[in-house]
Amino acid sequence: MANYLFLFVGGEMEMPEGEDERNKVMAAWGKWFEGMGDAVVDPGGPLGQAASVSSGDGKAADVSGYTVVKADGIEGAKELAKNSPHLDAGGTVSVHEIAKM
């Protein structure tokens, strides 16, 4: 088993203003995490302001959060990512194997 990093890219990044809508969003995330069970290594969380330090323009990718899971391969990790509520918000889940050092 390897660990995989899910990066939540793009999509609606703001929480809805109404309490009912916020509760609906949070319930969807809770259901997704619950469905992954022991595969969740670190549920992660939202990310704030970002910047890149490089010889380029210093713009960071539009990443709003992360999660770490364990899976038997990249295909298994992709299957876990397919039910992410972030997809319903118009975003993408970028799946990366965490290299063992």
Protein Blocks (a to p, Z undefined) as FASTA:
>chain_A
ZZdddddeejjfbdcfblklmmmmmmmmmmmmmmnmmmlmbggiaddddddddfbnopac
ddfbdcddddfbjklmmmmmmmgmklmnopacdddddddZZ
